[in-house]
Amino acid sequence: MNETPVHRRPIDWWSTVKAVLWSFIGLRRRSDFEQDVQRLNPIAVVVTAVVLTLVFIIALMSIVRWVVSP
């Protein structure tokens, strides 16, 4: 039983970003989701989700201000 703890898994940023972006859309194959659960670091997933959410909100606010500005 020499398994690495979940929070000590290596961080693969590109896979983490792809998983978070697919979750934003809500489209993901079950097999891909199960692979992500086994492979990704959950702390990195949460941090990435928070950062991408803030980027999304800032982008929306910027677009709205640009469209509404006189």
N, C-alpha and C positions, 0 to 999 in steps of 0.2 A: 504494500500500500504506500507507494512512493509518489503519490499524485501531488502536483503543485496546487496550493490553495487558489481559489477562484480569483481573489484580488491580486495575486502575484503572477497572473498570466502575462506573457509579453504583450505589449501594446502594438497592434497593427493599425496605425491611424487611418490608412486608406480604407481598409475593410470596415472600420468603425464608422467612418463618415458615410460610406455607402449604406450600411445598415440603418443608420439614423435617418438618412434622406429617404430611403424606402419606407421607413416607418412614418415619416411625415405624410407621404402620399397614401399610405395604407395598403399598398400592394406588395406582397412578399410571398414567395412559395414557402410552404410549410417546411420543406426539406432545407431550404436556405436559412430559415429562422432557426431550426434545430441545430444547424452547423454553427450559426452565430452564437447560440447559447453555450455550446461546447467550447468554442474557440476564443471568443472576445472577452476582454477584461471589462467587467461591469462598471467599474469606476470610470474607465475611459469612455464608456458609452454614455453615462450620465453627464460627464463633463462636456462631451461633444454635443450632446442634445441641448444642453443649456446654452452653449456658445452659439450653435446654429439657430436656436430659437431667438436669441437676442439679435443676431444678424438679420434674420427674417423680419423681425419687428422694426428694426431700424430702417431696413430697405423699404418696407411698406410705408412707414412714416415719411421717408424722404420722397417717395413717389407721390404720396398724397399732397405734401407741401408743394412739390413741383407743379402738380396739376392744378391745385387751387390758387397758387400765387397769381397775382394780377399781371 
